[in-house]
């Protein structure tokens, strides 16, 4: 059991080592449990698709430790995107940005963009910090089955199918999925409604 507020550095370091070795780590987020791998490691990314039975035309979302990590590994944000990140991160707002070219192609479904956010969960952020780069955070479930915030369900469903480490910090808050907005255009575009109201996003984007 990993404390959700003050995660054990030893447990986090072990999970980060597993990621460096191409492993798959189930992690809690501020919504549900997700599957973390190194998005620059194609073999690891393919493991996630195999574990989930996920169609290869669906991209994988990323999470990061903080805004600086996004700047370093994904790319610098424009003024509006940075304003949104500073207002809603950590939290359930995913920003669709232009993807760096060295990501595993399956992460972006061979597209040119990637969704990334900083979650409001200490364990997820600590893992990204220890790993020193963003990780994937696709839901920890078989594709087509309900997502879950229950670590026992994650263990029952996935630990026999290839997940190497489960960072169990108890049940996650659940609730709506993250709001997804595309910030690659001059006007911010809603991709998926979610936990952050679209009206709040547009109000923040219009600030001068």
C-alpha positions in Angstrom: 0.0 0.0 0.0 1.4 3.4 -1.1 0.3 6.5 0.9 -1.7 8.6 -1.6 -0.4 11.9 0.0 3.2 11.0 1.0 4.2 8.1 -1.3 7.1 6.0 -0.1 10.2 7.0 -2.2 11.4 3.4 -2.2 8.2 2.1 -3.8 8.2 5.0 -6.4 11.9 4.3 -7.2 11.2 0.6 -7.8 8.3 1.5 -10.1 10.5 4.0 -12.0 13.2 1.4 -12.4 10.6 -1.0 -13.8 9.6 1.7 -16.4 13.3 2.1 -17.4 13.4 -1.7 -18.0 10.3 -1.5 -20.3 7.9 -2.6 -17.6 4.2 -1.7 -17.2 3.1 0.0 -13.9 -0.5 0.4 -12.8 -0.9 3.8 -11.1 -3.5 5.8 -9.3 -4.6 9.1 -10.7 -7.0 11.8 -9.5 -9.7 10.0 -11.5 -9.1 6.3 -12.1 -6.2 3.8 -12.2 -4.0 4.0 -15.3 -1.2 2.0 -17.0 2.1 3.7 -17.2 5.0 2.9 -19.5 7.8 4.8 -21.1 6.2 6.4 -24.2 9.5 6.6 -25.9 10.0 2.8 -25.6 8.0 1.2 -28.5 8.3 -2.3 -27.0 6.8 -1.1 -23.8 4.0 0.8 -25.6 3.1 -2.3 -27.6 2.8 -4.3 -24.3 0.1 -1.8 -23.1 -1.9 -2.3 -26.3 -1.6 -6.1 -25.9 -2.6 -6.1 -22.3 -5.6 -3.9 -22.9 -6.6 -5.4 -26.3 -6.6 -1.7 -27.4 -7.2 -0.9 -31.1 -4.0 0.6 -32.6 -5.9 3.6 -34.0 -6.4 5.0 -30.5 -3.7 7.2 -29.1 -2.4 7.0 -25.5 -2.7 10.0 -23.1 0.4 11.1 -21.1 0.8 12.6 -17.6 3.7 14.6 -16.3 5.1 15.7 -13.0 4.7 19.4 -13.7 4.6 22.1 -16.4 8.4 22.2 -16.6 8.5 18.5 -17.5 6.0 19.1 -20.3 8.1 21.9 -21.7 11.2 19.8 -21.6 9.8 16.6 -23.1 6.7 17.5 -25.2 7.4 21.1 -26.2 7.0 24.7 -25.2 3.4 26.0 -24.9 2.0 29.1 -26.5 0.5 31.8 -24.3 -3.0 30.4 -24.2 -2.0 26.8 -23.5 0.4 27.9 -20.7 -2.4 30.0 -19.2 -4.7 26.9 -19.2 -2.0 24.7 -17.7 -1.2 27.2 -14.9 -4.9 27.5 -14.1 -6.0 23.9 -14.2 -2.9 21.8 -13.4 -2.6 19.7 -11.4 -6.1 18.6 -12.4 -8.3 16.9 -14.9 -7.6 19.0 -18.0 -5.8 17.3 -20.9 -4.2 19.6 -23.4 -3.7 18.2 -26.9 -0.3 19.5 -28.2 1.9 18.8 -31.1 3.8 15.6 -30.4 7.6 15.3 -30.4 8.8 13.2 -33.3 10.7 10.7 -31.2 7.7 9.2 -29.3 6.7 5.6 -30.2 4.4 6.0 -33.2 1.6 4.0 -31.4 1.4 6.6 -28.7 0.0 9.1 -31.1 -1.7 6.5 -33.4 0.8 7.8 -36.0 -0.7 11.3 -35.7 1.0 14.5 -35.0 -0.5 15.4 -31.6 -0.5 14.0 -28.1 -2.7 14.7 -25.0 -0.9 15.5 -21.8 -1.9 16.7 -18.3 -0.5 17.0 -14.8 -2.7 14.9 -12.4 -3.8 16.0 -9.0 -2.5 12.8 -7.4 0.9 12.7 -5.5 1.7 9.1 -6.5 1.3 9.7 -10.2 3.3 12.9 -10.1 6.0 11.3 -7.9 6.4 8.5 -10.5 6.8 11.0 -13.3 9.4 12.9 -11.3 11.4 9.8 -10.4 11.3 8.6 -14.0 12.3 12.1 -15.1 9.9 12.3 -18.0 6.2 11.9 -18.8 4.5 8.5 -18.8 1.4 7.0 -20.4 -1.8 6.9 -18.3 -4.3 5.0 -20.4 -7.1 3.5 -18.2 -6.2 0.3 -16.4 -8.8 -2.0 -18.0 -9.4 -4.3 -20.9 -10.6 -2.2 -23.8 -14.4 -2.2 -23.9 -14.7 -2.9 -20.1 -15.4 -0.2 -17.5 -12.5 1.8 -16.2 -11.9 1.5 -12.5 -10.7 3.3 -9.4 -10.4 0.1 -7.4 -6.9 -1.4 -7.2 -8.3 -4.8 -6.3 -10.1 -4.8 -9.7 -6.9 -3.8 -11.4 -5.1 -6.7 -9.8 -7.9 -9.1 -10.7 -8.1 -8.0 -14.3 -4.6 -7.2 -15.3 -1.8 -8.5 -13.1 -2.1 -11.9 -14.8 -1.9 -10.3 -18.2 1.4 -8.5 -18.0 1.3 -5.6 -15.5 4.6 -5.7 -13.6 3.9 -3.4 -10.7 0.7 -2.1 -9.1 1.1 1.1 -7.0 -1.9 0.5 -4.7 -2.9 3.6 -2.9 -6.4 2.6 -2.3 -9.5 3.7 -4.2 -9.2 6.8 -6.4 -11.8 9.6 -6.4 -13.4 8.5 -9.7 -15.8 11.0 -11.2 -15.8 12.4 -14.7 -12.9 11.8 -17.0 -10.6 14.7 -17.8 -11.7 17.4 -20.2 -9.7 17.3 -23.4 -9.0 20.4 -25.4 -6.9 20.9 -28.5 -4.5 23.8 -28.2 -2.8 23.4 -31.5 -5.0 25.9 -33.2 -5.5 29.7 -32.6 -8.9 28.9 -31.1 -9.0 26.3 -28.4 -11.2 23.4 -29.4 -13.2 21.0 -27.2 -12.4 17.3 -27.9 -14.1 15.7 -25.0 -16.3 17.2 -22.2 -15.3 16.2 -18.7 -14.5 17.3 -15.2 -13.5 20.8 -16.1 -16.4 22.8 -17.5 -15.9 24.1 -21.1 -17.1 27.5 -20.0 -14.3 27.7 -17.5 -11.8 26.7 -20.2 -13.0 29.3 -22.7 -13.1 32.0 -20.0 -9.5 31.3 -19.1 -8.4 31.2 -22.7 -10.0 34.6 -23.4 -8.1 36.4 -20.6 -5.7 39.0 -21.8 
